[in-house]
Amino acid sequence: MLSQSMTDALNKQINWEMYSSNLYLQMSSWCAFKGLDGCAEFLNEHANEERMHMQKLLAYVNETGGLAILGQIDAPPTQFESVKDVFEKTFHHEQLVTAKINELVHQASTEKDYATLQFLQWYVAEQHQEEFLFKSILDKIEMIGTQGQGIFFIDREVGQMLTQKTQESTAMTTAQNGDVGTA
Ligand code: FEO
């Protein structure tokens, strides 16, 4: 059973995840507008992942006797200076989300809410992966450069990262299903 303070904190995180989803969807739209189809697809898929993060939290709150609440969500920014600006903002946003998850972990630990502490471990690992992912895109942008055909190659690289991610996730699902089948 969740305390009211833990329920409130998890509901705030639901809001953050929905904002993240809208932010990445808006960034995807900006990229599509600029003809950056690889980046647009990548960010659209990431917006879907953020929605999944929100739904996972929502299900947990409801399963543990709390009322999950969808609050008002701020509108994301609509204009960006460049593709580098977009991915710098995604990286900084993920660092902010990591700080929010860390605060939740601290609260669950302080309240001796070990079920929530355990539940949040998935988000701790996910944030590590997401910061790594966006940092690696920024590193690529730095390496390739945005002059001349640089933008074309960056867009292609980011689009390929999505394909690679999809293949890895399909392989993981297949392996998991295989494990179930042989258990
Ligand atoms: Fe759900 Fe990218 O944080």
Backbone and ligand atoms as CSV (ligand in chain L), in Angstrom:
chain,resi,resn,atom,element,x,y,z
A,1,MET,N,N,0.863,-1.203,0.000
A,1,MET,CA,C,0.000,0.000,0.000
A,1,MET,C,C,0.894,1.247,0.000
A,2,LEU,N,N,0.627,2.124,-0.939
A,2,LEU,CA,C,1.451,3.336,-1.043
A,2,LEU,C,C,1.017,4.384,-0.021
A,3,SER,N,N,1.988,5.114,0.516
A,3,SER,CA,C,1.637,6.274,1.348
A,3,SER,C,C,1.114,7.371,0.414
A,4,GLN,N,N,0.433,8.343,0.986
A,4,GLN,CA,C,-0.072,9.434,0.135
A,4,GLN,C,C,1.090,10.229,-0.460
A,5,SER,N,N,2.151,10.407,0.346
A,5,SER,CA,C,3.290,11.192,-0.176
A,5,SER,C,C,3.987,10.463,-1.321
A,6,MET,N,N,4.071,9.117,-1.213
A,6,MET,CA,C,4.693,8.342,-2.302
A,6,MET,C,C,3.787,8.367,-3.532
A,7,THR,N,N,2.472,8.263,-3.312
A,7,THR,CA,C,1.518,8.342,-4.443
A,7,THR,C,C,1.670,9.680,-5.158
A,8,ASP,N,N,1.755,10.761,-4.372
A,8,ASP,CA,C,1.885,12.100,-4.975
A,8,ASP,C,C,3.180,12.196,-5.793
A,9,ALA,N,N,4.254,11.647,-5.234
A,9,ALA,CA,C,5.551,11.726,-5.915
A,9,ALA,C,C,5.531,10.910,-7.214
A,10,LEU,N,N,4.919,9.736,-7.171
A,10,LEU,CA,C,4.845,8.904,-8.388
A,10,LEU,C,C,3.943,9.564,-9.432
A,11,ASN,N,N,2.883,10.227,-8.968
A,11,ASN,CA,C,2.011,10.938,-9.914
A,11,ASN,C,C,2.760,12.079,-10.602
A,12,LYS,N,N,3.641,12.745,-9.847
A,12,LYS,CA,C,4.451,13.806,-10.471
A,12,LYS,C,C,5.343,13.211,-11.551
A,13,GLN,N,N,5.858,12.001,-11.281
A,13,GLN,CA,C,6.730,11.353,-12.272
A,13,GLN,C,C,5.932,10.940,-13.511
A,14,ILE,N,N,4.676,10.542,-13.305
A,14,ILE,CA,C,3.795,10.223,-14.445
A,14,ILE,C,C,3.728,11.454,-15.358
A,15,ASN,N,N,3.602,12.615,-14.723
A,15,ASN,CA,C,3.534,13.862,-15.480
A,15,ASN,C,C,4.846,14.138,-16.238
A,16,TRP,N,N,5.960,13.888,-15.575
A,16,TRP,CA,C,7.270,14.089,-16.226
A,16,TRP,C,C,7.435,13.186,-17.444
A,17,GLU,N,N,6.984,11.931,-17.302
A,17,GLU,CA,C,7.136,10.985,-18.424
A,17,GLU,C,C,6.237,11.399,-19.589
A,18,MET,N,N,5.048,11.911,-19.277
A,18,MET,CA,C,4.169,12.373,-20.358
A,18,MET,C,C,4.760,13.609,-21.030
A,19,TYR,N,N,5.343,14.494,-20.206
A,19,TYR,CA,C,5.997,15.675,-20.788
A,19,TYR,C,C,7.154,15.234,-21.689
A,20,SER,N,N,7.920,14.240,-21.231
A,20,SER,CA,C,9.051,13.730,-22.032
A,20,SER,C,C,8.544,13.218,-23.372
A,21,SER,N,N,7.433,12.473,-23.334
A,21,SER,CA,C,6.858,11.930,-24.563
A,21,SER,C,C,6.470,13.061,-25.519
A,22,ASN,N,N,5.793,14.076,-24.972
A,22,ASN,CA,C,5.377,15.208,-25.819
A,22,ASN,C,C,6.580,15.986,-26.344
A,23,LEU,N,N,7.590,16.140,-25.490
A,23,LEU,CA,C,8.804,16.862,-25.908
A,23,LEU,C,C,9.454,16.166,-27.102
A,24,TYR,N,N,9.600,14.836,-27.008
A,24,TYR,CA,C,10.282,14.110,-28.086
A,24,TYR,C,C,9.414,14.053,-29.352
A,25,LEU,N,N,8.102,14.005,-29.144
A,25,LEU,CA,C,7.211,14.019,-30.309
A,25,LEU,C,C,7.299,15.370,-31.027
A,26,GLN,N,N,7.366,16.444,-30.228
A,26,GLN,CA,C,7.496,17.781,-30.831
A,26,GLN,C,C,8.845,17.906,-31.558
A,27,MET,N,N,9.888,17.374,-30.952
A,27,MET,CA,C,11.208,17.397,-31.598
A,27,MET,C,C,11.178,16.581,-32.895
A,28,SER,N,N,10.458,15.449,-32.854
A,28,SER,CA,C,10.321,14.615,-34.046
A,28,SER,C,C,9.640,15.414,-35.158
A,29,SER,N,N,8.612,16.163,-34.776
A,29,SER,CA,C,7.886,16.974,-35.744
A,29,SER,C,C,8.810,18.042,-36.347
A,30,TRP,N,N,9.625,18.682,-35.511
A,30,TRP,CA,C,10.570,19.712,-35.998
A,30,TRP,C,C,11.558,19.075,-36.986
A,31,CYS,N,N,12.055,17.887,-36.638
A,31,CYS,CA,C,13.024,17.206,-37.521
A,31,CYS,C,C,12.372,16.858,-38.864
A,32,ALA,N,N,11.128,16.361,-38.814
A,32,ALA,CA,C,10.423,16.028,-40.060
A,32,ALA,C,C,10.255,17.289,-40.905
A,33,PHE,N,N,9.934,18.400,-40.269
A,33,PHE,CA,C,9.756,19.691,-40.950
A,33,PHE,C,C,11.049,20.111,-41.653
A,34,LYS,N,N,12.178,19.766,-41.040
A,34,LYS,CA,C,13.491,20.131,-41.605
A,34,LYS,C,C,14.016,19.073,-42.573
A,35,GLY,N,N,13.243,18.025,-42.822
A,35,GLY,CA,C,13.667,16.974,-43.761
A,35,GLY,C,C,14.631,15.975,-43.149
A,36,LEU,N,N,14.703,15.952,-41.807
A,36,LEU,CA,C,15.603,15.016,-41.119
A,36,LEU,C,C,14.794,13.772,-40.731
A,37,ASP,N,N,14.552,12.917,-41.720
A,37,ASP,CA,C,13.622,11.804,-41.502
A,37,ASP,C,C,14.148,10.761,-40.522
A,38,GLY,N,N,15.456,10.509,-40.548
A,38,GLY,CA,C,16.044,9.533,-39.621
A,38,GLY,C,C,15.875,9.993,-38.178
A,39,CYS,N,N,16.199,11.260,-37.913
A,39,CYS,CA,C,16.057,11.818,-36.555
A,39,CYS,C,C,14.585,11.848,-36.156
A,40,ALA,N,N,13.712,12.180,-37.110
A,40,ALA,CA,C,12.274,12.256,-36.814
A,40,ALA,C,C,11.750,10.891,-36.370
A,41,GLU,N,N,12.138,9.844,-37.096
A,41,GLU,CA,C,11.665,8.490,-36.737
A,41,GLU,C,C,12.209,8.046,-35.392
A,42,PHE,N,N,13.490,8.346,-35.174
A,42,PHE,CA,C,14.140,7.981,-33.906
A,42,PHE,C,C,13.407,8.644,-32.733
A,43,LEU,N,N,13.140,9.941,-32.857
A,43,LEU,CA,C,12.507,10.679,-31.757
A,43,LEU,C,C,11.039,10.279,-31.578
A,44,ASN,N,N,10.384,9.932,-32.684
A,44,ASN,CA,C,9.000,9.469,-32.588
A,44,ASN,C,C,8.940,8.162,-31.791
A,45,GLU,N,N,9.882,7.266,-32.091
A,45,GLU,CA,C,9.936,5.995,-31.368
A,45,GLU,C,C,10.252,6.240,-29.894
A,46,HIS,N,N,11.125,7.219,-29.650
A,46,HIS,CA,C,11.475,7.505,-28.257
A,46,HIS,C,C,10.285,8.114,-27.500
A,47,ALA,N,N,9.481,8.885,-28.210
A,47,ALA,CA,C,8.259,9.436,-27.595
A,47,ALA,C,C,7.349,8.276,-27.156
A,48,ASN,N,N,7.262,7.225,-27.993
A,48,ASN,CA,C,6.455,6.043,-27.631
A,48,ASN,C,C,7.011,5.368,-26.382
A,49,GLU,N,N,8.353,5.310,-26.294
A,49,GLU,CA,C,8.975,4.683,-25.105
A,49,GLU,C,C,8.630,5.463,-23.835
A,50,GLU,N,N,8.636,6.789,-23.953
A,50,GLU,CA,C,8.318,7.607,-22.770
A,50,GLU,C,C,6.878,7.383,-22.320
A,51,ARG,N,N,6.010,7.194,-23.295
A,51,ARG,CA,C,4.610,6.905,-22.952
A,51,ARG,C,C,4.525,5.559,-22.222
A,52,MET,N,N,5.333,4.601,-22.669
A,52,MET,CA,C,5.374,3.298,-21.992
A,52,MET,C,C,5.890,3.471,-20.545
A,53,HIS,N,N,6.884,4.356,-20.347
A,53,HIS,CA,C,7.383,4.615,-18.984
A,53,HIS,C,C,6.241,5.161,-18.114
A,54,MET,N,N,5.434,6.033,-18.710
A,54,MET,CA,C,4.309,6.621,-17.979
A,54,MET,C,C,3.296,5.533,-17.616
A,55,GLN,N,N,3.003,4.652,-18.598
A,55,GLN,CA,C,1.975,3.629,-18.365
A,55,GLN,C,C,2.405,2.628,-17.298
A,56,LYS,N,N,3.708,2.356,-17.276
A,56,LYS,CA,C,4.253,1.426,-16.275
A,56,LYS,C,C,4.057,2.004,-14.860
A,57,LEU,N,N,4.304,3.305,-14.728
A,57,LEU,CA,C,4.108,3.978,-13.436
A,57,LEU,C,C,2.632,3.998,-13.058
A,58,LEU,N,N,1.810,4.308,-14.043
A,58,LEU,CA,C,0.365,4.391,-13.812
A,58,LEU,C,C,-0.171,3.040,-13.311
A,59,ALA,N,N,0.274,1.962,-13.962
A,59,ALA,CA,C,-0.176,0.620,-13.562
A,59,ALA,C,C,0.289,0.310,-12.137
A,60,TYR,N,N,1.539,0.713,-11.819
A,60,TYR,CA,C,2.074,0.418,-10.480
A,60,TYR,C,C,1.264,1.148,-9.407
A,61,VAL,N,N,0.976,2.422,-9.635
A,61,VAL,CA,C,0.211,3.201,-8.644
A,61,VAL,C,C,-1.163,2.552,-8.440
A,62,ASN,N,N,-1.803,2.176,-9.538
A,62,ASN,CA,C,-3.135,1.567,-9.418
A,62,ASN,C,C,-3.089,0.197,-8.739
A,63,GLU,N,N,-2.019,-0.560,-9.008
A,63,GLU,CA,C,-1.892,-1.901,-8.403
A,63,GLU,C,C,-1.644,-1.844,-6.898
A,64,THR,N,N,-1.117,-0.688,-6.441
A,64,THR,CA,C,-0.718,-0.612,-5.037
A,64,THR,C,C,-1.661,0.269,-4.216
A,65,GLY,N,N,-2.887,0.368,-4.688
A,65,GLY,CA,C,-3.921,1.022,-3.886
A,65,GLY,C,C,-3.982,2.525,-4.015
A,66,GLY,N,N,-3.179,3.102,-4.922
A,66,GLY,CA,C,-3.209,4.558,-5.102
A,66,GLY,C,C,-4.093,4.926,-6.288
A,67,LEU,N,N,-4.363,6.207,-6.403
A,67,LEU,CA,C,-5.101,6.693,-7.574
A,67,LEU,C,C,-4.106,7.415,-8.477
A,68,ALA,N,N,-3.842,6.815,-9.641
A,68,ALA,CA,C,-2.943,7.466,-10.605
A,68,ALA,C,C,-3.681,8.653,-11.202
A,69,ILE,N,N,-2.986,9.786,-11.235
A,69,ILE,CA,C,-3.632,11.012,-11.727
A,69,ILE,C,C,-2.801,11.622,-12.857
A,70,LEU,N,N,-3.489,11.942,-13.951
A,70,LEU,CA,C,-2.838,12.628,-15.067
A,70,LEU,C,C,-3.062,14.123,-14.891
A,71,GLY,N,N,-2.004,14.839,-14.539
A,71,GLY,CA,C,-2.145,16.283,-14.313
A,71,GLY,C,C,-1.958,17.070,-15.598
A,72,GLN,N,N,-1.950,18.381,-15.436
A,72,GLN,CA,C,-1.739,19.255,-16.590
A,72,GLN,C,C,-0.291,19.137,-17.070
A,73,ILE,N,N,-0.124,19.088,-18.372
A,73,ILE,CA,C,1.223,18.933,-18.931
A,73,ILE,C,C,1.595,20.201,-19.691
A,74,ASP,N,N,2.764,20.765,-19.357
A,74,ASP,CA,C,3.223,21.977,-20.052
A,74,ASP,C,C,3.469,21.683,-21.527
A,75,ALA,N,N,3.279,22.688,-22.363
A,75,ALA,CA,C,3.592,22.525,-23.796
A,75,ALA,C,C,5.108,22.516,-23.968
A,76,PRO,N,N,5.624,21.626,-24.813
A,76,PRO,CA,C,7.080,21.606,-25.035
A,76,PRO,C,C,7.494,22.751,-25.963
A,77,PRO,N,N,8.794,23.087,-26.000
A,77,PRO,CA,C,9.254,24.101,-26.956
A,77,PRO,C,C,9.036,23.613,-28.389
A,78,THR,N,N,8.841,24.531,-29.303
A,78,THR,CA,C,8.546,24.140,-30.689
A,78,THR,C,C,9.665,24.499,-31.669
A,79,GLN,N,N,10.574,25.369,-31.244
A,79,GLN,CA,C,11.640,25.811,-32.151
A,79,GLN,C,C,13.006,25.407,-31.604
A,80,PHE,N,N,13.855,24.961,-32.496
A,80,PHE,CA,C,15.204,24.547,-32.104
A,80,PHE,C,C,16.203,25.167,-33.079
A,81,GLU,N,N,17.404,25.433,-32.570
A,81,GLU,CA,C,18.402,26.118,-33.413
A,81,GLU,C,C,18.982,25.196,-34.481
A,82,SER,N,N,19.122,23.920,-34.124
A,82,SER,CA,C,19.805,22.975,-35.016
A,82,SER,C,C,19.563,21.567,-34.490
A,83,VAL,N,N,20.014,20.561,-35.263
A,83,VAL,CA,C,19.878,19.178,-34.800
A,83,VAL,C,C,20.757,18.960,-33.554
A,84,LYS,N,N,21.868,19.674,-33.496
A,84,LYS,CA,C,22.737,19.574,-32.306
A,84,LYS,C,C,21.987,20.119,-31.079
A,85,ASP,N,N,21.297,21.225,-31.273
A,85,ASP,CA,C,20.497,21.821,-30.190
A,85,ASP,C,C,19.441,20.819,-29.703
A,86,VAL,N,N,18.791,20.125,-30.657
A,86,VAL,CA,C,17.758,19.135,-30.300
A,86,VAL,C,C,18.368,18.079,-29.375
A,87,PHE,N,N,19.502,17.506,-29.791
A,87,PHE,CA,C,20.046,16.388,-29.008
A,87,PHE,C,C,20.749,16.845,-27.731
A,88,GLU,N,N,21.231,18.095,-27.713
A,88,GLU,CA,C,21.739,18.621,-26.434
A,88,GLU,C,C,20.586,18.728,-25.446
A,89,LYS,N,N,19.438,19.155,-25.962
A,89,LYS,CA,C,18.267,19.314,-25.076
A,89,LYS,C,C,17.755,17.941,-24.605
A,90,THR,N,N,17.802,16.923,-25.483
A,90,THR,CA,C,17.349,15.588,-25.045
A,90,THR,C,C,18.277,15.083,-23.930
A,91,PHE,N,N,19.580,15.301,-24.121
A,91,PHE,CA,C,20.542,14.811,-23.118
A,91,PHE,C,C,20.319,15.511,-21.765
A,92,HIS,N,N,20.154,16.832,-21.807
A,92,HIS,CA,C,19.935,17.561,-20.553
A,92,HIS,C,C,18.599,17.166,-19.919
A,93,HIS,N,N,17.612,16.901,-20.778
A,93,HIS,CA,C,16.306,16.490,-20.246
A,93,HIS,C,C,16.427,15.137,-19.540
A,94,GLU,N,N,17.164,14.210,-20.146
A,94,GLU,CA,C,17.332,12.889,-19.514
A,94,GLU,C,C,18.092,13.010,-18.184
A,95,GLN,N,N,19.046,13.944,-18.112
A,95,GLN,CA,C,19.763,14.148,-16.841
A,95,GLN,C,C,18.797,14.651,-15.767
A,96,LEU,N,N,17.873,15.505,-16.189
A,96,LEU,CA,C,16.867,16.015,-15.254
A,96,LEU,C,C,15.952,14.881,-14.777
A,97,VAL,N,N,15.544,14.010,-15.716
A,97,VAL,CA,C,14.672,12.884,-15.354
A,97,VAL,C,C,15.413,11.930,-14.403
A,98,THR,N,N,16.691,11.725,-14.664
A,98,THR,CA,C,17.491,10.876,-13.757
A,98,THR,C,C,17.465,11.453,-12.338
A,99,ALA,N,N,17.605,12.774,-12.241
A,99,ALA,CA,C,17.577,13.416,-10.911
A,99,ALA,C,C,16.209,13.179,-10.247
A,100,LYS,N,N,15.145,13.228,-11.039
A,100,LYS,CA,C,13.793,12.995,-10.483
A,100,LYS,C,C,13.654,11.545,-9.995
A,101,ILE,N,N,14.179,10.606,-10.788
A,101,ILE,CA,C,14.122,9.189,-10.379
A,101,ILE,C,C,14.936,8.991,-9.096
A,102,ASN,N,N,16.098,9.617,-9.035
A,102,ASN,CA,C,16.926,9.493,-7.827
A,102,ASN,C,C,16.200,10.030,-6.594
A,103,GLU,N,N,15.457,11.111,-6.767
A,103,GLU,CA,C,14.680,11.661,-5.639
A,103,GLU,C,C,13.614,10.646,-5.189
A,104,LEU,N,N,12.975,9.988,-6.176
A,104,LEU,CA,C,11.952,8.976,-5.844
A,104,LEU,C,C,12.579,7.806,-5.086
A,105,VAL,N,N,13.750,7.387,-5.560
A,105,VAL,CA,C,14.454,6.275,-4.899
A,105,VAL,C,C,14.773,6.672,-3.452
A,106,HIS,N,N,15.214,7.904,-3.277
A,106,HIS,CA,C,15.559,8.378,-1.933
A,106,HIS,C,C,14.311,8.381,-1.039
A,107,GLN,N,N,13.211,8.850,-1.599
A,107,GLN,CA,C,11.965,8.897,-0.816
A,107,GLN,C,C,11.495,7.492,-0.438
A,108,ALA,N,N,11.534,6.572,-1.422
A,108,ALA,CA,C,11.086,5.192,-1.141
A,108,ALA,C,C,11.961,4.573,-0.052
A,109,SER,N,N,13.254,4.858,-0.120
A,109,SER,CA,C,14.187,4.317,0.869
A,109,SER,C,C,13.902,4.920,2.251
A,110,THR,N,N,13.690,6.226,2.287
A,110,THR,CA,C,13.428,6.916,3.562
A,110,THR,C,C,12.133,6.410,4.195
A,111,GLU,N,N,11.122,6.147,3.346
A,111,GLU,CA,C,9.825,5.670,3.860
A,111,GLU,C,C,9.829,4.156,4.137
A,112,LYS,N,N,10.965,3.514,3.847
A,112,LYS,CA,C,11.058,2.047,3.980
A,112,LYS,C,C,9.990,1.355,3.132
A,113,ASP,N,N,9.733,1.941,1.950
A,113,ASP,CA,C,8.776,1.355,1.001
A,113,ASP,C,C,9.597,0.492,0.033
A,114,TYR,N,N,9.854,-0.740,0.439
A,114,TYR,CA,C,10.804,-1.580,-0.322
A,114,TYR,C,C,10.224,-2.076,-1.644
A,115,ALA,N,N,8.909,-2.199,-1.721
A,115,ALA,CA,C,8.296,-2.610,-2.997
A,115,ALA,C,C,8.529,-1.532,-4.052
A,116,THR,N,N,8.312,-0.273,-3.651
A,116,THR,CA,C,8.510,0.830,-4.604
A,116,THR,C,C,9.994,0.984,-4.934
A,117,LEU,N,N,10.817,0.786,-3.925
A,117,LEU,CA,C,12.277,0.846,-4.147
A,117,LEU,C,C,12.678,-0.175,-5.218
A,118,GLN,N,N,12.130,-1.374,-5.099
A,118,GLN,CA,C,12.413,-2.445,-6.070
A,118,GLN,C,C,11.868,-2.071,-7.451
A,119,PHE,N,N,10.632,-1.573,-7.468
A,119,PHE,CA,C,9.995,-1.176,-8.736
A,119,PHE,C,C,10.835,-0.119,-9.464
A,120,LEU,N,N,11.386,0.818,-8.689
A,120,LEU,CA,C,12.130,1.930,-9.299
A,120,LEU,C,C,13.478,1.516,-9.883
A,121,GLN,N,N,13.951,0.326,-9.513
A,121,GLN,CA,C,15.264,-0.103,-10.044
A,121,GLN,C,C,15.244,-0.170,-11.568
A,122,TRP,N,N,14.089,-0.535,-12.144
A,122,TRP,CA,C,13.981,-0.588,-13.605
A,122,TRP,C,C,14.260,0.796,-14.200
A,123,TYR,N,N,13.719,1.835,-13.542
A,123,TYR,CA,C,13.901,3.213,-14.040
A,123,TYR,C,C,15.348,3.681,-13.859
A,124,VAL,N,N,15.978,3.232,-12.793
A,124,VAL,CA,C,17.386,3.602,-12.568
A,124,VAL,C,C,18.226,3.065,-13.725
A,125,ALA,N,N,18.012,1.790,-14.073
A,125,ALA,CA,C,18.769,1.170,-15.176
A,125,ALA,C,C,18.416,1.827,-16.511
A,126,GLU,N,N,17.134,2.125,-16.698
A,126,GLU,CA,C,16.675,2.741,-17.947
A,126,GLU,C,C,17.309,4.125,-18.129
A,127,GLN,N,N,17.378,4.895,-17.052
A,127,GLN,CA,C,17.967,6.233,-17.155
A,127,GLN,C,C,19.448,6.156,-17.516
A,128,HIS,N,N,20.116,5.168,-16.979
A,128,HIS,CA,C,21.533,4.981,-17.332
A,128,HIS,C,C,21.658,4.755,-18.842
A,129,GLN,N,N,20.785,3.882,-19.378
A,129,GLN,CA,C,20.807,3.579,-20.821
A,129,GLN,C,C,20.458,4.806,-21.653
A,130,GLU,N,N,19.489,5.568,-21.191
A,130,GLU,CA,C,19.026,6.708,-21.987
A,130,GLU,C,C,20.058,7.834,-22.015
A,131,GLU,N,N,20.697,8.080,-20.881
A,131,GLU,CA,C,21.758,9.105,-20.879
A,131,GLU,C,C,22.895,8.666,-21.809
A,132,PHE,N,N,23.231,7.391,-21.741
A,132,PHE,CA,C,24.302,6.845,-22.592
A,132,PHE,C,C,23.925,6.997,-24.074
A,133,LEU,N,N,22.669,6.674,-24.398
A,133,LEU,CA,C,22.193,6.750,-25.781
A,133,LEU,C,C,22.305,8.177,-26.330
A,134,PHE,N,N,21.774,9.141,-25.582
A,134,PHE,CA,C,21.780,10.518,-26.099
A,134,PHE,C,C,23.184,11.119,-26.100
A,135,LYS,N,N,24.007,10.703,-25.153
A,135,LYS,CA,C,25.397,11.184,-25.149
A,135,LYS,C,C,26.117,10.630,-26.379
A,136,SER,N,N,25.826,9.382,-26.742
A,136,SER,CA,C,26.507,8.784,-27.899
A,136,SER,C,C,26.067,9.482,-29.194
A,137,ILE,N,N,24.824,9.948,-29.259
A,137,ILE,CA,C,24.384,10.707,-30.440
A,137,ILE,C,C,25.123,12.053,-30.488
A,138,LEU,N,N,25.243,12.700,-29.339
A,138,LEU,CA,C,25.967,13.981,-29.298
A,138,LEU,C,C,27.423,13.793,-29.716
A,139,ASP,N,N,28.024,12.698,-29.280
A,139,ASP,CA,C,29.423,12.406,-29.658
A,139,ASP,C,C,29.538,12.241,-31.167
A,140,LYS,N,N,28.541,11.557,-31.763
A,140,LYS,CA,C,28.550,11.356,-33.225
A,140,LYS,C,C,28.424,12.695,-33.948
A,141,ILE,N,N,27.538,13.541,-33.454
A,141,ILE,CA,C,27.344,14.859,-34.075
A,141,ILE,C,C,28.653,15.643,-34.021
A,142,GLU,N,N,29.327,15.553,-32.887
A,142,GLU,CA,C,30.616,16.247,-32.701
A,142,GLU,C,C,31.649,15.710,-33.692
A,143,MET,N,N,31.654,14.392,-33.847
A,143,MET,CA,C,32.648,13.728,-34.696
A,143,MET,C,C,32.401,14.030,-36.184
A,144,ILE,N,N,31.137,13.916,-36.600
A,144,ILE,CA,C,30.809,14.082,-38.031
A,144,ILE,C,C,30.816,15.562,-38.424
A,145,GLY,N,N,30.338,16.410,-37.497
A,145,GLY,CA,C,30.253,17.843,-37.811
A,145,GLY,C,C,28.988,18.143,-38.597
A,146,THR,N,N,28.539,19.388,-38.545
A,146,THR,CA,C,27.269,19.732,-39.193
A,146,THR,C,C,27.472,20.544,-40.485
A,147,GLN,N,N,28.719,20.657,-40.913
A,147,GLN,CA,C,28.977,21.406,-42.153
A,147,GLN,C,C,28.714,20.518,-43.370
A,148,GLY,N,N,28.386,21.134,-44.481
A,148,GLY,CA,C,28.237,20.424,-45.751
A,148,GLY,C,C,27.299,19.242,-45.644
A,149,GLN,N,N,27.832,18.042,-46.008
A,149,GLN,CA,C,26.987,16.837,-45.988
A,149,GLN,C,C,26.865,16.225,-44.587
A,150,GLY,N,N,27.500,16.885,-43.614
A,150,GLY,CA,C,27.482,16.358,-42.238
A,150,GLY,C,C,26.078,16.051,-41.746
A,151,ILE,N,N,25.145,16.975,-41.975
A,151,ILE,CA,C,23.761,16.797,-41.503
A,151,ILE,C,C,23.153,15.528,-42.109
A,152,PHE,N,N,23.440,15.293,-43.396
A,152,PHE,CA,C,22.909,14.106,-44.069
A,152,PHE,C,C,23.410,12.832,-43.368
A,153,PHE,N,N,24.723,12.809,-43.067
A,153,PHE,CA,C,25.285,11.608,-42.434
A,153,PHE,C,C,24.798,11.444,-40.992
A,154,ILE,N,N,24.612,12.558,-40.283
A,154,ILE,CA,C,24.092,12.473,-38.910
A,154,ILE,C,C,22.678,11.876,-38.941
A,155,ASP,N,N,21.866,12.382,-39.874
A,155,ASP,CA,C,20.483,11.894,-39.964
A,155,ASP,C,C,20.469,10.396,-40.283
A,156,ARG,N,N,21.353,9.981,-41.170
A,156,ARG,CA,C,21.420,8.561,-41.537
A,156,ARG,C,C,21.865,7.710,-40.342
A,157,GLU,N,N,22.890,8.195,-39.630
A,157,GLU,CA,C,23.398,7.474,-38.446
A,157,GLU,C,C,22.310,7.301,-37.389
A,158,VAL,N,N,21.593,8.381,-37.110
A,158,VAL,CA,C,20.553,8.330,-36.060
A,158,VAL,C,C,19.423,7.391,-36.495
A,159,GLY,N,N,19.069,7.435,-37.774
A,159,GLY,CA,C,18.048,6.517,-38.306
A,159,GLY,C,C,18.497,5.067,-38.169
A,160,GLN,N,N,19.792,4.817,-38.416
A,160,GLN,CA,C,20.315,3.443,-38.297
A,160,GLN,C,C,20.329,2.985,-36.843
A,161,MET,N,N,20.526,3.933,-35.922
A,161,MET,CA,C,20.509,3.566,-34.494
A,161,MET,C,C,19.136,3.039,-34.108
A,162,LEU,N,N,18.097,3.615,-34.717
A,162,LEU,CA,C,16.733,3.145,-34.439
A,162,LEU,C,C,16.553,1.714,-34.946
A,163,THR,N,N,17.049,1.451,-36.173
A,163,THR,CA,C,16.925,0.104,-36.748
A,163,THR,C,C,17.647,-0.900,-35.852
A,164,GLN,N,N,18.859,-0.516,-35.414
A,164,GLN,CA,C,19.663,-1.404,-34.559
A,164,GLN,C,C,18.946,-1.681,-33.230
A,165,LYS,N,N,18.370,-0.599,-32.659
A,165,LYS,CA,C,17.652,-0.720,-31.390
A,165,LYS,C,C,16.447,-1.657,-31.541
A,166,THR,N,N,15.733,-1.506,-32.682
A,166,THR,CA,C,14.554,-2.343,-32.926
A,166,THR,C,C,14.962,-3.802,-33.047
A,167,GLN,N,N,16.090,-4.047,-33.757
A,167,GLN,CA,C,16.549,-5.430,-33.929
A,167,GLN,C,C,16.956,-6.040,-32.580
A,168,GLU,N,N,17.641,-5.225,-31.745
A,168,GLU,CA,C,18.067,-5.722,-30.431
A,168,GLU,C,C,16.860,-6.058,-29.566
A,169,SER,N,N,15.842,-5.169,-29.640
A,169,SER,CA,C,14.662,-5.397,-28.812
A,169,SER,C,C,13.884,-6.624,-29.293
A,170,THR,N,N,13.844,-6.837,-30.629
A,170,THR,CA,C,13.171,-8.032,-31.171
A,170,THR,C,C,13.916,-9.291,-30.727
A,171,ALA,N,N,15.265,-9.226,-30.786
A,171,ALA,CA,C,16.080,-10.384,-30.388
A,171,ALA,C,C,15.860,-10.705,-28.911
A,172,MET,N,N,15.740,-9.620,-28.083
A,172,MET,CA,C,15.545,-9.823,-26.639
A,172,MET,C,C,14.190,-10.472,-26.373
A,173,THR,N,N,13.154,-9.993,-27.090
A,173,THR,CA,C,11.805,-10.557,-26.913
A,173,THR,C,C,11.794,-12.025,-27.332
A,174,THR,N,N,12.468,-12.318,-28.455
A,174,THR,CA,C,12.520,-13.705,-28.939
A,174,THR,C,C,13.216,-14.585,-27.908
A,175,ALA,N,N,14.340,-14.069,-27.353
A,175,ALA,CA,C,15.094,-14.843,-26.360
A,175,ALA,C,C,14.235,-15.085,-25.119
A,176,GLN,N,N,13.501,-14.026,-24.694
A,176,GLN,CA,C,12.649,-14.155,-23.498
A,176,GLN,C,C,11.557,-15.196,-23.742
A,177,ASN,N,N,10.936,-15.142,-24.935
A,177,ASN,CA,C,9.888,-16.100,-25.270
A,177,ASN,C,C,10.465,-17.509,-25.302
A,178,GLY,N,N,11.694,-17.605,-25.803
A,178,GLY,CA,C,12.376,-18.909,-25.856
A,178,GLY,C,C,12.603,-19.450,-24.474
A,179,ASP,N,N,13.002,-18.532,-23.533
A,179,ASP,CA,C,13.235,-18.942,-22.139
A,179,ASP,C,C,11.964,-19.508,-21.529
A,180,VAL,N,N,10.830,-18.782,-21.829
A,180,VAL,CA,C,9.543,-19.224,-21.286
A,180,VAL,C,C,9.217,-20.620,-21.811
A,181,GLY,N,N,9.481,-20.788,-23.136
A,181,GLY,CA,C,9.147,-22.060,-23.788
A,181,GLY,C,C,9.924,-23.233,-23.252
A,182,THR,N,N,11.186,-22.985,-22.806
A,182,THR,CA,C,12.010,-24.104,-22.362
A,182,THR,C,C,11.983,-24.283,-20.842
A,183,ALA,N,N,11.251,-23.366,-20.130
A,183,ALA,CA,C,11.250,-23.444,-18.655
A,183,ALA,C,C,10.467,-24.636,-18.160
L,1,FEO,FE1,FE,11.372,8.092,-19.200
L,1,FEO,FE2,FE,13.682,9.103,-20.957
L,1,FEO,O1,O,12.869,9.041,-19.286
